[in-house]
Amino acid sequence: MKKIKYTPDAADKLRALKSAISGEYGVDKAKKIIKSITDAIRGLCDYEEKGPEVSKMFDVVSDYRYIFVSRNYVFYRIEAKYIRIINLYHEKEDFMWQLFGINTTPKDTIDYWDE
């Protein structure tokens, strides 16, 4: 069975998420949400291909897969000995820009806001 390995970015993001939720909704709520995310991540050990391939879902060249849990996208890669957790993004974050540099903002919006 493969082990889970977190990149430093993913580990930092998980800690920051826990801190933000604790500050806004309390420690108990933060523990519950983080537990649901980490349980889903651990579940990848049983079925590593659970998440769809990013390359097939978003038409980008990548070996990443993702799962969606507790309003967060968890991106991971299957390696020989590990399932590497690449990063986590809240559903409101533009992960396509942050991961792949792909701008997903429609031109109409850019023109409207003159960005």
N, C-alpha and C positions, 0 to 999 in steps of 0.2 A: 504494500500500500504506500502511495506517495504521501509525502509530508507537505504541509502548507508553509510557504515562506512569503513574508511580506517585504516589499521594497520599503526603503526608508520613507518615501513619500506616502505610501499607503498607511504605514504605521502612524506617521504624524497626522495624517488626515483623520484616521479613526480616533486618535486621542483628542484632536481638536473638535471633532463632532461630539464626542462624549462631554467635553467641557462646555461647548455651546448649549447643548441640550440641558445639561445640569443647571447652567446659569439661567436658562429661560423657563424650564419646566420642572426642575428638581432632579435630584440624584436618582431617585427610584425610576423615573421615566427614562432617564439616560441609560441606566443599567439595562432596562427592558429592551430598549431599541438596539443598543450595542450588542446585547446577547442575541437578538434575532439576526443581526447581521453576521456575527461571528459563527453562530450555529449554521447559517446558510453556507458560509465559507467552508466550515468543517465538513459539511455535507458533500462538498466537491470531492472529498477523498473517496466516497462511495461511488460517485458517478461524476467523473471529471468532465464529461462532455455535456453536462446538464445545460450549460449556457450556450446560446447560439454563437456562431462565429461572427465576429465583427465584419469580416470581409464580405460575408454574404448578406448581412443585414444593411450595411451602409456603403457598399461599393468602394471600399478602401483596401489597400494591400496591407494585411496585418495578420499575425497569428494569435491575436487576442480573442478571447471570448468574454461574455459578460453575463451576470445575473442581476436581476432587479429585486431589491429587498428593502423594505422600510423606506421607500421613496428615494433610494440610492442605487446608483449603478455601480457594481463592483466588477472591475475589469481584471481578468487574469489570463495567464498563459500556461499551457501544459508543457512541462519540460520532462526530461528523462527521469529525474528523481524527485522532482517537486512540482507542486502547483503553485506558481508564483503569483501573488496578488499584486497587481501593478499599481492600481489606484482606485479610489472611490470618488464618486461625484454625485452630489445631490441632483435630483431630477430637474432643478431649475438652472443648474450650471451648464455651460456650453462645453461639454466634454469633447465634442468634435474639434473645436478650436484648440482646447488645451492639450489633447492627445495627439492630434494629427495636423494641426494648423489649418484646418478647413473652416472657412467662414460660412456659417449657416444663416447669417442674417440676410433676409431678402433685400434686394436692391431698392425696392420701394421704401423700405424702412430707413435704409441708409440715406436715400435722397431726402426723405421727409425730415429727418433729424440733422441733415447736412453733416454727417460724420465722415 
